[in-house]
């Protein structure tokens, strides 16, 4: 027995040691994962920027003395931090590297988290994804600040640099977590179906507007390809042409966002030029080949075609928002319009900025917000009212109401007779519970023992379901003058009730 207890204790100790080693290995793996998440993407990005900066500096004939400054400036530019060189401030940074950074961070964060993780681990993942890039921003600011004493580059605002870096990385990290946790968040927060549907329709509206803007940019670029070629040839050599081409590709998302803002009806300023859906007014613009897409003069019928395209997108979103209930349909449309307005305003604000002596680049943000909301809200509301008034919708709504009523009636009055078979009227009779059936039986003569007389007397009726030998009336027992009793198993039976309970004394 002692040996068995010792063996059990030893097995328990081995199990505890294995569990402890497993916990230590799990903690080490979690730490390594957080370190990779914090510095993996940052290190890879800095390495890629170092290669690009090295090739660029060697191509233009400069030495590598300004390599660190170039890498730091490009890191800040990826996070949309305005840079100042001499007296020229460039606040319009290309959006393509920023979007690529957000995508990579979101993908890494989605891989590092799961719905079965506790909230503390999810928070640690998000903080790690943001903390590493913030450290790289600190180093970049230090490098640029040190170089500003001997070069024309100026150190940017530190607070603005931290805010921009945090915003870009947080969008990617939170987006990756939301990609995994969205169904759980919907269940736990109890969001209404029309809210979720409205958010989905709003995202579809934004994608539709950006797609329409991309088509407009591609069409204009094809038409004005000769102008783009002339601007490309101004690079003076293969390196210059390649540089202008890469810049045009990097600024392509900025142009698409600007085109989407113009398609909803806002004016977009590019340097000294102003562009809207009906045409443009001339002015000085940067000699960038992608800017060949800007219209020259009035839009004419092309402006009407673009407006029809915007109307088609709004009608498509309105069709996705339709519902049998007019009120719920309007609510869905408002949510979709609000999300569309917010996202387009944020995208327009990020894609624009200051462009040195040429002025500002970007759309009129208040007009973008109001017009984007108006397109979806107005068109969606009109479609909702028309859809609600259609005979087919009214019939479907009536059928749904009848089904709900029938389900409620079946649930409330199940087991009751709610109709009168002899009633020929259409009005149903009130539901009245049927009375239980009571079976009456004739009393049976059973023998009861009279102690004094010593004879059997036939006087007591029988109760259904009980043995006649086990029954006696309660009145006979309660009557002190009565001599009629019954003894069963050494006990004196008093009475039985309708549930079969027998009282004895």
C-alpha positions in Angstrom: 0.0 0.0 0.0 2.9 2.3 0.9 4.6 1.6 -2.5 1.3 2.3 -4.4 1.0 5.7 -2.6 4.6 6.5 -3.5 4.1 5.6 -7.1 1.0 7.8 -7.3 2.9 10.7 -5.8 5.8 10.3 -8.2 3.4 10.2 -11.2 1.7 13.3 -9.9 5.1 15.1 -9.6 6.1 14.1 -13.1 2.8 15.4 -14.5 3.3 18.8 -12.7 6.9 19.0 -14.1 5.6 18.3 -17.6 2.8 20.9 -17.3 5.3 23.5 -16.0 7.7 22.8 -18.9 4.8 23.1 -21.4 3.8 26.4 -19.9 7.3 27.7 -20.1 7.6 26.6 -23.7 4.2 28.2 -24.5 5.3 31.5 -22.8 8.6 31.5 -24.8 6.8 30.8 -28.0 4.3 33.7 -27.3 7.2 36.0 -26.5 9.0 35.1 -29.7 5.8 35.6 -31.7 5.3 39.1 -30.2 8.9 40.1 -30.9 8.5 38.9 -34.5 5.3 40.8 -34.8 6.8 44.0 -33.3 10.1 44.1 -35.3 9.7 41.6 -38.2 7.7 43.8 -40.5 9.6 46.9 -39.4 13.0 45.3 -40.0 11.9 44.0 -43.4 10.5 47.4 -44.4 13.7 49.2 -43.4 15.8 46.6 -45.3 13.8 47.2 -48.4 14.0 50.9 -48.1 17.8 50.6 -47.6 18.1 48.8 -50.9 15.9 51.3 -52.8 17.7 54.3 -51.3 21.1 52.7 -52.2 20.1 52.1 -55.8 18.6 55.6 -56.1 21.7 57.4 -54.7 24.1 55.4 -56.8 22.0 55.9 -59.9 22.0 59.7 -59.6 25.8 59.7 -58.8 25.6 60.7 -55.2 27.5 58.9 -52.5 26.1 56.8 -49.7 26.7 59.5 -47.1 23.1 60.5 -47.0 21.8 56.9 -47.0 20.6 57.0 -43.4 18.7 60.2 -44.0 17.1 58.9 -47.1 15.9 55.7 -45.4 14.6 57.6 -42.4 12.8 60.1 -44.7 11.2 57.3 -46.7 10.1 55.6 -43.4 8.4 58.7 -42.3 6.9 59.3 -45.7 5.3 55.8 -45.7 3.4 56.9 -42.6 2.2 60.1 -44.3 4.5 62.4 -42.2 5.0 65.7 -44.1 8.7 66.4 -45.0 10.3 69.8 -45.5 13.4 70.2 -47.8 14.7 73.7 -47.8 11.7 76.0 -47.9 9.4 73.4 -49.7 7.1 71.3 -47.6 5.7 68.2 -49.2 2.6 66.9 -47.4 1.2 64.8 -50.3 2.8 61.5 -49.8 2.1 58.5 -52.1 -0.6 56.2 -50.7 0.5 53.0 -52.3 3.3 52.2 -49.7 1.0 53.2 -46.9 -1.8 50.8 -48.1 0.8 48.1 -48.5 2.1 48.6 -45.0 -1.5 48.5 -43.6 -2.1 45.2 -45.4 1.1 43.5 -44.2 0.5 44.6 -40.6 -3.1 43.4 -40.7 -2.1 40.1 -42.2 0.6 39.5 -39.5 -1.8 40.5 -36.7 -4.6 38.2 -38.0 -2.1 35.3 -38.0 -1.0 36.0 -34.4 -4.5 36.1 -32.9 -7.5 33.9 -32.7 -11.0 34.0 -31.2 -10.0 31.6 -28.5 -7.3 33.9 -27.1 -8.0 35.9 -24.0 -8.4 39.6 -24.3 -5.0 40.3 -22.6 -3.2 38.4 -25.4 -5.1 40.2 -28.1 -4.2 43.5 -26.5 -0.6 42.4 -26.3 -0.6 41.6 -30.0 -2.0 45.0 -31.0 0.5 46.8 -28.7 3.4 44.8 -30.2 2.3 45.6 -33.7 2.3 49.3 -32.9 5.2 49.5 -30.5 7.9 48.3 -33.0 7.1 50.9 -35.7 7.0 53.6 -33.1 10.5 52.8 -32.0 11.6 52.9 -35.7 10.0 56.4 -35.9 12.0 57.6 -32.9 15.2 56.5 -34.6 14.2 58.1 -37.9 13.4 61.4 -36.2 16.8 61.3 -34.5 18.6 60.6 -37.8 16.7 63.4 -39.6 17.2 65.8 -36.7 20.9 65.1 -36.7 21.1 65.6 -40.5 19.2 68.9 -40.4 22.3 70.6 -39.0 24.4 69.9 -42.1 21.7 69.3 -44.8 18.7 71.2 -46.2 16.2 68.6 -44.8 14.3 69.8 -41.7 13.2 67.7 -38.8 9.4 67.2 -38.9 7.0 67.7 -36.0 7.7 64.9 -33.6 4.2 64.7 -32.2 2.7 64.6 -35.7 5.2 61.9 -36.7 4.1 59.8 -33.7 0.4 60.3 -34.3 0.7 59.4 -38.0 2.8 56.3 -37.3 0.4 55.2 -34.6 -2.6 55.8 -36.8 -1.2 53.7 -39.8 -0.1 50.8 -37.6 -3.2 50.8 -35.5 -5.4 50.7 -38.6 -3.6 47.6 -39.8 -3.4 45.9 -36.3 -7.0 46.6 -35.4 -8.1 45.6 -38.9 -6.4 42.2 -38.6 -7.9 41.6 -35.2 -11.4 42.6 -36.4 -11.0 40.2 -39.4 -10.9 37.3 -36.9 -13.1 38.7 -34.1 -15.9 40.3 -36.2 -18.5 37.5 -35.8 -17.7 37.3 -32.0 -18.0 41.1 -31.7 -21.4 41.1 -33.5 -22.7 38.4 -31.1 -21.4 40.0 -27.9 -22.5 43.5 -28.7 -25.9 42.4 -29.9 -25.8 44.6 -33.1 -29.1 44.7 -34.9 -29.3 43.0 -38.3 -30.1 46.3 -40.1 -26.9 47.9 -38.6 -24.7 45.1 -39.8 -26.4 45.2 -43.2 -25.9 49.0 -43.4 -22.2 48.7 -42.6 -21.8 46.1 -45.3 -23.6 48.2 -47.8 -21.5 51.2 -46.9 -18.3 49.3 -47.6 -19.7 48.2 -50.9 -20.6 51.8 -51.7 -17.0 52.9 -51.0 -15.6 50.1 -53.1 -18.0 51.0 -55.9 -17.0 54.7 -55.8 -13.3 53.8 -55.8 -13.8 51.3 -58.7 -15.6 54.0 -60.7 -12.8 56.4 -60.0 -10.2 53.9 -61.1 -12.0 53.3 -64.3 -12.2 57.1 -64.9 -8.4 57.4 -64.3 -7.6 54.5 -66.6 -9.8 55.9 -69.4 -8.4 59.4 -69.1 -4.8 58.0 -69.1 -5.5 56.0 -72.3 -6.9 59.1 -74.0 -4.0 61.4 -72.9 -1.3 58.8 -73.3 0.7 61.1 -75.5 0.7 63.8 -72.8 1.9 61.2 -70.3 4.6 60.1 -72.7 5.9 63.7 -73.1 6.0 64.1 -69.3 7.8 60.8 -69.0 10.5 61.7 -71.6 11.3 64.8 -69.4 13.2 62.4 -67.1 16.3 62.7 -69.3 17.5 59.2 -69.4 16.6 55.7 -68.3 17.0 56.4 -64.6 14.8 59.6 -64.8 12.1 57.9 -66.8 12.1 54.9 -64.4 11.9 57.2 -61.4 8.9 59.1 -62.9 7.2 55.9 -63.7 7.6 54.6 -60.2 6.4 57.8 -58.7 3.3 57.7 -60.9 2.6 54.2 -59.8 3.0 55.1 -56.1 0.7 58.1 -56.5 -2.0 56.1 -58.4 -4.1 55.5 -55.3 -4.1 59.3 -54.6 -5.5 59.9 -58.1 -8.2 57.2 -57.7 -9.3 58.7 -54.4 -9.4 62.2 -55.9 -11.4 60.9 -58.9 -13.9 59.3 -56.5 -14.3 62.6 -54.6 -14.8 64.4 -57.9 -17.5 61.8 -59.0 -19.6 62.5 -56.0 -19.6 66.2 -56.9 -16.8 67.8 -55.0 -14.0 70.0 -56.4 -10.5 68.6 -56.3 -7.5 71.0 -56.3 -4.2 69.9 -57.8 -1.7 72.7 -57.4 -3.1 75.6 -59.3 -5.7 73.6 -61.2 -9.3 72.8 -60.0 -11.1 69.7 -61.3 -14.7 68.6 -60.9 -17.0 66.2 -62.8 -18.0 68.9 -65.3 -14.5 70.1 -66.3 -11.4 71.9 -64.9 -9.8 75.2 -64.7 -6.1 75.5 -65.7 -3.1 76.2 -63.5 0.4 75.0 -62.6 0.6 71.3 -61.7 3.7 69.1 -61.0 5.3 67.5 -64.0 4.2 64.0 -63.0 3.1 61.7 -65.8 0.1 60.4 -63.8 -1.4 64.0 -63.8 -2.0 63.6 -67.5 -5.4 62.2 -66.5 -6.6 65.7 -65.5 -9.3 66.9 -67.9 -8.6 70.0 -70.1 -11.6 72.2 -70.4 -15.3 71.3 -69.9 -16.5 67.8 -69.3 -19.5 68.0 -71.6 -21.3 64.7 -72.1 -18.5 62.9 -70.3 -19.5 64.6 -67.1 -23.1 63.4 -67.5 -21.8 59.8 -68.2 -19.8 60.0 -65.0 -22.8 61.1 -63.0 -24.8 58.3 -64.4 -22.1 55.9 -63.2 -22.3 57.4 -59.7 -26.1 57.0 -59.8 -25.7 53.3 -60.8 -23.5 52.7 -57.8 -26.0 54.4 -55.5 -28.9 52.4 -57.0 -27.0 49.2 -56.6 -26.3 49.9 -52.9 -30.0 51.0 -52.5 -31.1 47.7 -53.9 -28.9 45.8 -51.4 -30.6 47.8 -48.6 -34.2 46.9 -49.4 -36.3 45.4 -46.7 -40.0 44.6 -46.2 -40.1 47.1 -43.4 -39.9 50.7 -44.6 -38.5 52.0 -41.3 -35.8 49.3 -41.2 -34.9 50.0 -44.8 -34.4 53.7 -44.1 -32.3 52.9 -41.1 -30.1 50.6 -43.2 -29.7 53.3 -45.9 -28.7 55.9 -43.3 -26.0 53.7 -41.8 -24.6 52.9 -45.3 -24.6 56.6 -46.2 -22.9 57.6 -43.0 -20.1 55.0 -43.4 -19.6 55.9 -47.0 -19.3 59.6 -46.1 -16.9 59.0 -43.3 -14.6 56.7 -45.2 -14.4 58.9 -48.3 -13.7 62.0 -46.2 -10.9 60.2 -44.3 -9.4 58.8 -47.6 -9.5 62.3 -49.2 -7.9 63.9 -46.2 -5.0 61.4 -46.1 -4.4 61.4 -49.8 -4.1 65.2 -50.0 -1.9 67.8 -48.4 0.5 70.7 -49.1 2.6 70.8 -52.3 5.1 73.5 -51.6 4.9 76.6 -53.8 2.2 74.9 -56.1 -0.4 75.1 -53.4 -2.5 72.3 -51.9 -3.7 69.0 -53.3 -6.9 67.4 -52.3 -10.7 67.6 -52.4 -13.1 69.9 -50.5 -13.7 67.7 -47.5 -17.0 69.1 -46.3 -18.5 68.9 -49.8 -17.2 65.3 -50.1 -18.9 64.3 -46.9 -22.2 65.9 -47.7 -22.4 64.8 -51.3 -21.3 61.2 -50.5 -24.0 61.0 -47.8 -26.6 62.6 -50.1 -26.0 60.2 -53.0 -26.6 57.1 -50.9 -29.2 58.5 -48.5 -31.4 60.2 -51.1 -31.3 57.5 -53.7 -31.7 54.8 -51.1 -34.6 56.5 -49.5 -36.4 56.9 -52.8 -35.8 53.3 -53.7 -37.0 52.3 -50.2 -40.3 54.2 -50.5 -41.0 52.9 -54.0 -40.2 49.3 -53.0 -42.4 49.6 -49.9 -45.4 50.8 -52.1 -45.1 48.0 -54.6 -48.0 45.5 -54.6 -45.7 42.6 -54.4 -43.9 44.0 -51.3 -47.3 44.7 -49.7 -48.4 41.2 -50.3 -45.1 39.8 -48.9 -45.4 42.0 -45.9 -49.0 40.8 -45.3 -48.0 37.2 -45.6 -45.1 37.7 -43.2 -47.5 39.4 -40.7 -50.0 36.5 -41.0 -47.2 33.9 -40.4 -46.1 35.8 -37.3 -49.7 35.9 -36.1 -50.2 32.2 -36.8 -47.1 31.3 -35.0 -48.1 33.4 -32.0 -51.6 31.9 -32.0 -50.2 28.4 -32.1 -47.8 29.2 -29.3 -50.4 30.9 -27.0 -53.5 28.7 -27.5 -52.0 25.3 -28.2 -54.4 22.6 -26.7 -57.5 24.8 -26.8 -60.5 24.6 -29.1 -60.7 28.1 -30.8 -63.4 27.3 -33.4 -67.0 26.3 -33.2 -67.9 23.6 -35.7 -71.5 24.6 -35.8 -70.7 28.3 -36.4 -70.9 29.3 -40.1 -69.5 32.8 -39.6 -65.9 33.7 -40.4 -65.2 35.1 -37.0 -63.4 32.5 -34.8 -65.0 31.6 -31.5 -63.2 32.6 -28.4 -60.7 30.0 -27.2 -62.2 28.3 -24.1 -60.5 25.3 -22.5 -62.4 22.1 -22.8 -63.9 20.8 -19.5 -62.2 17.6 -18.2 -64.4 14.5 -18.5 -65.5 13.0 -15.2 -66.5 9.4 -15.0 -69.2 8.5 -12.6 -69.6 4.9 -11.4 -72.3 3.1 -9.4 -71.4 2.3 -5.9 -70.5 -1.3 -5.2 -71.4 -3.2 -2.1 -68.3 -4.2 -0.1 -68.0 -6.0 3.2 -67.2 -3.9 6.2 -66.5 -5.5 9.6 -68.7 -4.6 12.6 -66.8 -5.4 15.7 -69.7 -5.4 18.2 -72.0 -7.4 16.1 -69.3 -9.7 14.7 -71.0 -9.8 11.3 -70.2 -8.4 7.9 -72.4 -5.6 6.7 -72.8 -4.4 3.0 -72.8 -0.6 3.4 -69.8 1.1 1.8 -69.4 2.3 -1.8 -66.1 1.6 -3.7 -63.7 4.2 -5.0 -62.3 3.7 -8.5 -58.8 2.4 -8.6 -58.5 1.1 -5.0 -58.8 -2.3 -3.4 -62.1 -2.6 -1.5 -60.3 -4.2 1.4 -58.3 -1.0 2.0 -61.0 1.6 2.1 -63.2 3.1 4.8 -65.1 6.3 4.9 -63.7 9.2 6.8 -67.1 10.1 8.2 -67.2 6.7 9.9 -63.8 7.2 11.4 -64.6 10.8 12.6 -67.9 9.7 14.2 -67.1 8.7 17.7 -70.2 6.5 18.0 -69.3 4.6 14.9 -68.2 1.0 15.4 -67.1 0.5 11.8 -63.3 0.4 11.3 -60.9 -1.5 9.3 -57.4 -2.8 10.2 -54.9 -3.3 7.3 -51.5 -4.5 8.0 -51.6 -3.4 11.7 -52.7 0.2 10.7 -56.1 1.8 10.8 -57.0 3.4 7.5 -58.6 6.9 7.8 -59.4 7.9 4.2 -58.2 8.3 0.6 -58.4 11.4 -1.5 -58.8 11.8 -5.3 -55.1 11.5 -5.9 -54.9 8.1 -4.2 -53.2 9.3 -1.0 -54.2 7.1 1.9 -54.2 8.4 5.4 -53.7 5.9 8.2 -53.5 6.0 11.9 
